[in-house]
Amino acid sequence: MKKYIIAGVIFASFISKAQTGDSLQTEKKLTFSAYAELFYTYDFNEPANHLRQNFLYSYNRHNELNLNLGLVKAAYQTENLRANIALMGGTYAQDNMAAEQNALRYINEANIGIKISKSKNLWIDAGIMPSHIGWESAIGKDNINLTRSFAAENSPYFETGAKISYTSDNGKWFLSGLVLNGWQRIAKPEGNQTISFGHQITYKPTEKITLNSSSFIGNDKAKDEKRMRYFHDLYGSFQLTDQFSAVLGFDIGAEQKLKGSDQYSIWYSPNILMKYQINPKWALAGRAEYYNDKNGVIINTGTPNGFQTFGYSLNVDYAILKNVVFRTEARGFTSKDAIFAKNDELKQGNFFIATSLAAWF
């Protein structure tokens, strides 16, 4: 479900599943922000066409310098109205928007929100929005690791629909309900007449702890192939000390094996992410993960055991300036079946090194 490149243009930013940060304010109500991320990845399986794994959608080119993501965003905010428009380009956009119509592939965000209560923080937003699912963002600098986890790459980065949301007066609770076009969709698939739903509950008992529960319920196929999908994302983010932080996440999904069936295919993914901030300039981070999709609902390998893969990574970050960061990550996969192509044969393992240079304002 995902693919586009606009090289040589430094685009600009927005706030994805996580917020992007510094912005240039032109007037009190209107702000602009920018983000651009160049990358180089060397895959030791050396794919001849430079395209790496079909289940990865970020930094997914081998042995070439490229633009992963460039964004330009304008945001308008008043007490009772908010609106966002963000355009994008790069290999992330190319890979993630392959299923959309050509005219929609440049759009990262396009939404409007209206506050519907005079006394409470209660909003209705509609349009193309960042996904309510997941602990990792499309914005590289906002994530613990350079690359994205299996769980993030294979669940929605964006969504289209409407949501009602409430934030408590003390800021500890956030609740929302969503009506959506589908699983990471702007336009619905041809022949699909169904509506999908979701929820999100976020609880922050202290400034150092965030707990999140998100869900998706719906059918993402044509009417004749309708299969209900149920998905839940659960994670906790913990600032354990001033220097050490961690994220624990678990995704699980179920989809009908056939239309009207009472049998379901299950997939799930546990994750552990850790970061140690050595000083303001240097940081170390790591991730251990597992993704089990034996029946190929999300990642179809066509092999007897499907996609049952462990992943591990270690990265080093160096902040060149407060708004420029250079990152390097070593990452490996080990799968139950031989699913990774190398030369003319399939291997059970894959290893690569990725670097990125990101800048924002």
C-alpha positions as CSV (number, residue, x, y, z in Angstrom):
1,M,0.0,0.0,0.0
2,K,2.6,2.6,-0.5
3,K,5.3,5.0,-3.3
4,Y,7.0,9.0,-4.6
5,I,10.2,11.1,-5.0
6,I,10.7,14.8,-5.2
7,A,14.5,15.2,-5.1
8,G,16.4,18.3,-4.5
9,V,13.6,20.3,-2.9
10,I,13.8,20.9,0.9
11,F,10.2,20.7,1.9
12,A,8.7,21.4,5.2
13,S,6.9,20.0,8.1
14,F,4.0,19.5,10.3
15,I,3.0,17.5,13.3
16,S,2.5,13.8,12.5
17,K,1.6,11.1,15.0
18,A,4.0,13.1,17.2
19,Q,4.6,16.8,17.2
20,T,7.4,18.3,15.0
21,G,8.7,21.2,17.1
22,D,10.0,24.7,16.3
23,S,8.0,26.8,13.9
24,L,8.3,30.2,12.2
25,Q,5.5,32.5,13.3
26,T,4.3,35.0,10.7
27,E,1.4,36.3,12.8
28,K,-0.3,35.2,16.0
29,K,-2.8,32.8,14.3
30,L,-0.8,31.4,11.4
31,T,2.5,29.5,11.7
32,F,4.7,27.7,9.2
33,S,7.2,24.9,9.9
34,A,9.6,22.9,7.8
35,Y,11.3,19.5,7.9
36,A,13.6,17.7,5.5
37,E,15.5,14.4,6.0
38,L,18.1,13.0,3.7
39,F,19.3,9.4,4.1
40,Y,21.7,6.7,2.9
41,T,21.1,3.0,3.6
42,Y,23.4,0.2,2.8
43,D,21.7,-3.2,2.7
44,F,24.2,-6.1,2.9
45,N,21.8,-8.3,0.8
46,E,22.5,-5.7,-2.0
47,P,19.2,-5.6,-4.0
48,A,20.0,-4.9,-7.6
49,N,17.0,-2.6,-8.2
50,H,17.9,-0.5,-5.0
51,L,14.4,-1.2,-3.6
52,R,14.7,-3.0,-0.3
53,Q,11.9,-4.8,1.7
54,N,8.2,-4.6,0.6
55,F,7.2,-4.3,4.2
56,L,9.3,-1.2,4.9
57,Y,8.2,2.3,3.8
58,S,10.9,4.6,5.3
59,Y,14.6,4.7,4.3
60,N,13.8,1.9,1.8
61,R,16.4,2.5,-0.8
62,H,19.8,0.7,-1.0
63,N,23.1,2.4,-1.7
64,E,21.9,5.8,-2.8
65,L,21.6,9.2,-1.2
66,N,17.9,10.1,-1.2
67,L,15.2,12.3,0.4
68,N,13.1,10.2,2.8
69,L,10.7,12.9,3.7
70,G,10.3,16.6,3.1
71,L,7.3,18.6,4.4
72,V,6.0,22.1,4.3
73,K,3.1,22.9,6.7
74,A,0.9,25.9,7.4
75,A,-1.2,25.8,10.6
76,Y,-3.9,28.2,11.7
77,Q,-5.1,28.3,15.3
78,T,-7.6,30.4,17.2
79,E,-9.6,29.7,20.3
80,N,-12.4,28.0,18.4
81,L,-10.9,27.1,15.0
82,R,-7.8,25.2,13.8
83,A,-6.7,24.1,10.3
84,N,-3.7,22.4,8.9
85,I,-2.3,21.9,5.4
86,A,0.9,20.0,4.7
87,L,2.5,19.0,1.5
88,M,5.2,16.3,1.2
89,G,7.7,14.6,-1.1
90,G,10.4,11.9,-0.9
91,T,10.6,8.1,-0.9
92,Y,8.4,7.9,2.2
93,A,5.6,9.7,0.3
94,Q,6.2,7.6,-2.8
95,D,5.9,4.3,-0.9
96,N,3.1,5.2,1.4
97,M,0.8,6.9,-1.2
98,A,1.1,4.3,-4.0
99,A,-2.5,3.3,-3.6
100,E,-3.9,6.9,-3.8
101,Q,-4.9,8.9,-6.9
102,N,-2.0,10.9,-8.4
103,A,-3.5,14.3,-7.3
104,L,-3.6,13.1,-3.6
105,R,0.0,11.7,-3.3
106,Y,1.5,15.0,-2.3
107,I,-0.9,15.6,0.6
108,N,0.3,14.9,4.1
109,E,-2.3,16.8,6.1
110,A,-5.5,18.7,5.1
111,N,-7.9,19.2,8.0
112,I,-10.1,21.6,9.8
113,G,-11.3,21.6,13.5
114,I,-14.0,23.4,15.3
115,K,-14.3,23.7,19.1
116,I,-17.9,22.8,20.0
117,S,-17.9,23.7,23.7
118,K,-17.4,27.1,25.3
119,S,-16.2,25.8,28.6
120,K,-14.5,22.5,27.7
121,N,-11.7,21.4,25.3
122,L,-14.0,19.5,23.0
123,W,-13.3,19.5,19.3
124,I,-14.6,18.1,16.0
125,D,-11.9,17.7,13.3
126,A,-12.3,16.4,9.8
127,G,-10.0,15.8,6.8
128,I,-6.7,14.0,6.2
129,M,-5.0,13.7,9.6
130,P,-2.1,12.0,11.3
131,S,-3.0,8.5,12.4
132,H,-4.3,8.0,16.0
133,I,-2.4,4.7,16.1
134,G,1.2,4.1,17.1
135,W,4.1,5.3,19.1
136,E,6.3,6.3,16.1
137,S,5.9,9.2,13.7
138,A,6.8,9.8,10.1
139,I,9.0,12.6,11.4
140,G,12.4,10.9,11.9
141,K,13.7,13.3,14.5
142,D,10.8,12.7,16.9
143,N,11.4,9.0,17.2
144,I,13.7,7.1,19.5
145,N,15.2,5.1,16.6
146,L,16.2,6.3,13.2
147,T,14.1,3.7,11.3
148,R,10.6,2.7,12.1
149,S,9.5,-0.5,13.7
150,F,7.6,-3.3,11.9
151,A,4.5,-2.2,13.9
152,A,4.7,1.4,12.7
153,E,5.5,0.6,9.1
154,N,2.6,-1.8,8.9
155,S,-0.1,0.2,10.6
156,P,-1.5,3.6,9.4
157,Y,0.6,6.7,9.3
158,F,-2.3,8.8,8.2
159,E,-6.1,8.6,8.0
160,T,-9.1,10.4,6.5
161,G,-12.3,11.0,8.2
162,A,-13.8,12.8,11.2
163,K,-13.1,12.7,14.9
164,I,-14.5,14.1,18.1
165,S,-11.9,14.6,20.9
166,Y,-11.8,15.8,24.5
167,T,-8.9,16.8,26.6
168,S,-9.4,17.1,30.3
169,D,-8.9,20.5,32.1
170,N,-5.8,19.1,33.8
171,G,-4.4,17.7,30.6
172,K,-4.1,14.2,31.9
173,W,-6.8,12.6,29.8
174,F,-7.3,12.7,26.0
175,L,-10.3,10.8,24.5
176,S,-11.4,10.6,20.9
177,G,-13.8,8.6,18.6
178,L,-13.2,8.4,14.9
179,V,-15.2,7.7,11.7
180,L,-12.7,6.8,8.9
181,N,-12.5,6.0,5.2
182,G,-10.4,2.9,5.9
183,W,-7.0,1.6,7.0
184,Q,-4.5,4.3,5.9
185,R,-6.7,5.6,3.1
186,I,-7.6,9.0,1.6
187,A,-9.9,7.6,-1.1
188,K,-11.7,4.3,-0.5
189,P,-10.8,1.2,-2.5
190,E,-13.0,0.6,-5.5
191,G,-16.2,-1.2,-4.5
192,N,-15.9,-0.5,-0.8
193,Q,-19.0,1.1,0.7
194,T,-18.3,0.6,4.4
195,I,-17.2,3.0,7.1
196,S,-14.5,2.2,9.6
197,F,-14.3,3.3,13.2
198,G,-11.6,3.9,15.8
199,H,-10.9,5.2,19.3
200,Q,-8.0,6.7,21.3
201,I,-7.5,7.1,25.0
202,T,-4.4,8.7,26.3
203,Y,-3.6,9.0,30.1
204,K,-0.7,11.0,31.5
205,P,-0.6,10.4,35.3
206,T,2.6,12.4,35.5
207,E,4.8,14.4,33.1
208,K,7.0,11.4,32.8
209,I,4.5,8.7,31.9
210,T,2.1,8.4,29.0
211,L,-0.2,5.5,28.5
212,N,-2.2,5.0,25.2
213,S,-4.9,2.8,23.8
214,S,-6.0,3.0,20.2
215,S,-8.2,0.9,18.0
216,F,-9.4,0.3,14.4
217,I,-12.6,-1.6,13.4
218,G,-13.6,-1.9,9.7
219,N,-13.4,-3.5,6.3
220,D,-10.7,-2.3,3.9
221,K,-11.7,-4.4,0.9
222,A,-14.4,-4.3,-1.8
223,K,-18.0,-5.4,-1.0
224,D,-17.6,-8.8,-2.5
225,E,-14.5,-9.5,-0.5
226,K,-15.6,-7.9,2.7
227,R,-13.6,-9.0,5.8
228,M,-13.9,-7.3,9.1
229,R,-10.6,-6.2,10.7
230,Y,-10.2,-5.5,14.4
231,F,-6.9,-3.9,15.6
232,H,-5.6,-2.6,18.9
233,D,-2.5,-0.6,19.7
234,L,-1.3,-0.3,23.3
235,Y,1.8,1.5,24.5
236,G,3.4,3.2,27.4
237,S,6.1,5.9,27.3
238,F,8.3,6.3,30.4
239,Q,10.9,9.0,31.2
240,L,12.7,6.8,33.8
241,T,15.5,9.3,34.6
242,D,16.6,12.6,33.2
243,Q,18.7,10.7,30.7
244,F,17.0,7.3,30.2
245,S,13.6,6.8,28.6
246,A,11.7,3.8,27.2
247,V,8.6,2.8,25.3
248,L,6.8,-0.5,25.6
249,G,4.4,-1.3,22.9
250,F,2.1,-4.1,21.7
251,D,-0.1,-4.3,18.6
252,I,-2.6,-7.1,17.9
253,G,-5.0,-7.5,15.0
254,A,-7.6,-10.0,13.7
255,E,-9.2,-10.2,10.3
256,Q,-11.9,-12.6,9.0
257,K,-10.3,-15.3,6.8
258,L,-13.3,-15.1,4.4
259,K,-16.4,-13.0,4.0
260,G,-18.9,-13.8,6.7
261,S,-16.5,-16.3,8.4
262,D,-16.3,-16.8,12.1
263,Q,-12.6,-17.8,11.7
264,Y,-9.9,-15.1,12.0
265,S,-6.3,-14.6,11.1
266,I,-4.3,-13.0,14.0
267,W,-1.1,-10.9,13.8
268,Y,0.7,-9.2,16.7
269,S,3.9,-7.3,17.4
270,P,5.6,-6.6,20.8
271,N,8.2,-3.8,21.0
272,I,10.8,-2.5,23.5
273,L,12.5,0.8,22.7
274,M,15.1,2.5,24.9
275,K,17.1,5.8,24.7
276,Y,20.0,7.1,26.7
277,Q,20.8,10.8,26.4
278,I,24.5,11.0,27.1
279,N,24.6,14.8,26.9
280,P,22.8,17.5,24.9
281,K,24.7,16.5,21.7
282,W,24.9,12.7,21.9
283,A,22.4,9.9,22.4
284,L,22.2,6.1,22.1
285,A,19.1,4.1,21.4
286,G,18.0,0.6,20.7
287,R,15.0,-1.5,19.8
288,A,14.0,-5.1,20.1
289,E,10.8,-6.3,18.3
290,Y,9.0,-9.2,17.0
291,Y,6.3,-9.4,14.3
292,N,4.1,-12.5,13.8
293,D,1.8,-12.5,10.8
294,K,1.7,-16.2,10.0
295,N,-1.3,-15.9,7.7
296,G,-0.1,-13.0,5.7
297,V,-2.8,-10.5,6.5
298,I,-0.5,-7.5,6.5
299,I,2.9,-8.9,5.3
300,N,2.3,-11.8,2.8
301,T,5.5,-13.9,2.2
302,G,3.8,-16.9,0.5
303,T,5.9,-19.2,2.8
304,P,4.7,-22.0,5.1
305,N,5.3,-20.0,8.3
306,G,4.5,-16.5,6.9
307,F,6.2,-13.5,8.4
308,Q,7.5,-14.4,11.8
309,T,10.5,-12.1,12.3
310,F,12.7,-10.7,15.1
311,G,14.2,-7.3,14.6
312,Y,17.0,-5.6,16.6
313,S,18.7,-2.2,16.2
314,L,21.1,0.2,17.7
315,N,21.6,3.8,16.8
316,V,23.8,6.8,17.7
317,D,22.5,10.4,17.3
318,Y,24.6,13.6,17.1
319,A,22.9,17.0,17.3
320,I,25.0,19.2,15.1
321,L,22.7,22.2,15.9
322,K,19.6,22.5,17.9
323,N,17.6,21.9,14.7
324,V,20.0,19.7,12.8
325,V,20.7,16.0,13.7
326,F,22.8,13.3,12.2
327,R,21.7,9.7,13.0
328,T,23.2,6.3,12.3
329,E,21.5,3.0,12.9
330,A,22.5,-0.7,12.5
331,R,19.5,-3.0,12.2
332,G,19.1,-6.7,11.6
333,F,16.2,-9.1,10.9
334,T,16.0,-12.9,11.6
335,S,13.0,-14.7,10.2
336,K,11.6,-18.2,10.7
337,D,11.4,-18.8,6.9
338,A,13.9,-17.7,4.2
339,I,12.2,-14.6,3.0
340,F,15.1,-12.1,2.3
341,A,16.5,-12.2,-1.2
342,K,20.3,-12.1,-1.7
343,N,21.7,-12.7,-5.1
344,D,19.7,-15.7,-6.5
345,E,18.6,-17.2,-3.3
346,L,16.5,-16.5,-0.2
347,K,18.0,-16.1,3.3
348,Q,16.6,-16.1,6.8
349,G,18.5,-12.9,7.8
350,N,18.9,-9.4,6.6
351,F,21.3,-6.6,8.0
352,F,21.7,-3.0,7.0
353,I,23.1,0.3,8.1
354,A,21.2,3.6,7.7
355,T,22.2,7.2,8.2
356,S,20.2,10.4,8.0
357,L,20.6,14.1,8.2
358,A,17.5,16.0,9.3
359,A,16.9,19.7,9.6
360,W,13.8,21.6,10.7
361,F,12.6,25.1,11.5
